[in-house]
Amino acid sequence: MSLLSRFLRDESGATAIEYGLIAAGISVAIIAIVNGIGDKLSATFTSVSTQLRP
């Protein structure tokens, strides 16, 4: 019984899960930003390319 109560009070694994969730959230934000910048950059290069053609 005391083993079960110690197990339920132990919160050491919770911090690892929290850090994992934070890392996943940051990763999703970075991917979203890079995708947005990539689309704008592609449009800019396409515009410059069409303006340089004779």
N, C-alpha and C positions, 0 to 999 in steps of 0.2 A: 504494500500500500504506500509506503514512504517513497518507493522508487517511482510510482505513478505520480505522486504529488510533486516530486522533484522534476520529473519530466514536464509536467504541465506548467511549472513556474519558470522553467529554463527559457530564456528569450535570446540566447546567443545566436540562434539561426535566423531570427527575425531581421537582424541588421544585414545579413548577407542577402536576404531576399529583397530588402529595401534598396540596397545598393544595386542589385540587378535590375530592379524596376526603374531606378533613376538612370542607369546606363542605357536601358532600352528606350526610355523616353528621349534622352539626348540623341540617340542614334536615329530615331524617327524624325526628330526635328532637323538634324543635319541632312538626312536624305531628302526631306521636303524642300529645304533651302537650296540644295545642290540641283535638284530637278528644276526648280523655278529659275535659277540662274542659268542653267544649261539651255532652257528653252529661249530665254531672252538673248543669250549669247549666240545661239544658232541663228536666230532671226537677224541679229546685227550683222553677222558674217554673211548671211545670204543677201542682205541689203547692200553691203559693201561690194560683194561679188557682182551683183547685177549692175551696180553703178559703174564698175570698172570695165565691164565688157563694152566693146565698140559697137 
